[in-house]
């Protein structure tokens, strides 16, 4: 959160502008943050006032007001703690900057460590007492639409139906680093997309055989190398793809394949005959043969025969298409160390590759003795063939009532069911019982109670005061936080009986939900946004400089970071292991890129690292290093900004307007990035930001733009010396990690703020600073284990309460 006081004036003033950049502060010792109600705050306030007068007023006085901040006129007395207009922002900003030892700036006269501790502990006590006397948990919007990711997960859990929501709905706009913030509105165009999605989903879930075929196409990324085994496919195969697909009903389906072509429409790598296997649940159900055309001239129809029909029992199945491996060719061996082989002009394929798989059906219905998973979830009852109209209606109402309760995430009323049952009657009249259920289900899936998470103010709420949200609302908060999906039956049942808010019950449910497979969304949704892993899909380094980069490496980067975060959650490790760890999750592709031997196969496994290894924590991951680089080179500025914002919680102010770009290397003189950035900082407008970010980013300069270790940038030796925000000098990645580990409260505070932003669906306000410190203090008692951090968040007043408007 950037403070409005922030205005860059000169290098010195910008160093001091850190004073107001964020709203919450890192932890003081938890035991020192306890103040009894009614305690005299005057001594604490006087101590803070004296500290500010001695160490802050040289710059932040009425005359100079550096960075637009006048602390000389600011009232630090205890009398202000009872006022409605209490300035949380300034108090929290001063506390954060002093607690992180960023202020006073390193080039000035600084307090002793004891003075720092006394001042920060006093400020934390004062702010905690203010929070206790005037609790303000903040307010999340009353209506929040499901994000695309949440929609996909809810459909999966509600109907046992896997879908790809990215093909149905547009992406959600990000704010404060996450896409679940700006979801308060529903435009007519988006409503139309939701309607189309609901119709398609209901049709697929109910699986009526008389409703015509459904088609889908799965494409393999164009820059994916397909010369080796693909995880999820049988050993002894190479290339291709595997995916889960829901066959809506038992019947005959057509599968059609298309091979990859180059820009001249020539099928790549087809120099000899090959076979292509089509797999269903890991069993081969068909094999194609493909061979080059006579004279190897006309490739137009070389794959036109790759079409077949298969009989499938309705439900979700694993579909695979791959090539039986012929072993590593001599040409591939000679081409090492380059692994990429996905286009004719730079990395020609030596073997054919799969471009897309199309599935259409059912083209012909087949009898089935059972039901698919989605049908079993929907049809809790079935009216007999001779059932009366009232009996069919009763069965339909039971079905729709059960679905609506989970879809709306609360008990349903007769009024809730009136509209879906109206559509059931219409559909049943025209197409029978299943058609009626399909139309009623469509109605449920476009109902605002499904599309929106709703939190209502109680009738007796007093404006500006905090109140506890209902257990039903709490259930949704927890489930969308930990699963990015709806509450399950157990959670909803506890909420409906008002047991969920009880501390023991709440703690037990958090442990249960973290152990559930659905908690993987904390990795694929929360961590993917916090750590910028989603940006990998749009990253393509310059292939002239990094010729071995391909989609395989891109996915391996993602896999390493996601595997580490997932292991932190599943094994309930300390979150500090994200910063430094003695092992790494690797597969063969990534290990080869890192220069680590002895790792074979496409699956990820935890590999112990030697003591002198350059791999380990997040800051050494290819994913982080790549998304914080340019296509042609590293960027200490971007990397430094990423660390300050996402690891240390001390994000710099936004850059001023019309800042010139960094000049790239001259063809006449080889200069390092450090030298060019030094010239860039000579401009005061540039220095305002770069003096904050560059010193931290330089510590990662030994890693190139795709995460490989290097000692030279061209012919110039790498200089990885840098500076931490508190002024401590560091000589590279090892000392950067050591500096972060020496102050674990700073990283855990930042992570807590990110988790709270994601959990609450809003930015973090200065008023909840004491809550953040309490959460971090509670987690510190268990060495910052992940579950303790989550439990403290879920039981906090910010999570369980809401302020009335």
Buried (B, 14 or more C-beta within 10 A) or exposed (E): BEBEBBBBBEBBBBBBBBBBBBBBBBBBEBEBBEBEEEEEBEEBBBBBBBBBBBBBBBBBBEEBBBBBBBBBEBEBEBEBBEEEEBEBBBBBBBBBBBBBBBBBBBEBEBBEEEBBBBBBBBBBBBBBBBBEEBBBBBBBBBBBBBBBBBBBBBBBBBBBBBBEBEEBBEEBEEBBBBBBBBBEEBEEEBEEEBEEBBBBBBBBBBBBBEBEBBEBEBEBEEBBBBBBBBEBBBEEBBBBBBBEBBBBBBBBBBBBBBBBBBEEEBBBBBBEEBEBBBBBEEEBBBEBEBEBEEEEEEBEEBBEEBEBBBBBBBBBBBBBBBBBBEEEEEEBEEBEEBBBBBBBEEBBBBBBBBBBBBBBBBEEBBEBEEBBBBBEBBBEEEBEEEBEEEEBBBBBBEBBBBBBBBBBBBEBEEEBBEBBBEBBBBBBEEBBBBBBBBBBBBBBBBBEBBBBBBBEBEEEBEEEEBBBBBBBBBBBBBBBBBBBBBBBEEBBEBBBEEBBBEEEEBBEBBEBBBEEEBBBBBBBBBBBBBBBBBBBEEBBBEBEEBBBBBBBBBBBBBBBBBBBBBBBBBEBBBBBBBBBBEBBBBBBBBBBBBEBEEBEBBEBBEBEBEEEBBBBBBBBBBBBBBBBBBEEBBBBBBBBBBBBBBBBBBBBBEBEEEBEEBEEBEEEEEBBBBBBBEEBBEEBBBBBBBBBBBBBBBBBBBBBBBBBBEEEBEEEEBBBBBBBBBBBEBEBBBBBBBBBEEBBBBBBBBBBBBBBBBBBBBBBBBBBBBBBBBBBBBBBEBEBBBBBBBBBBBBBBBBBBBBBE
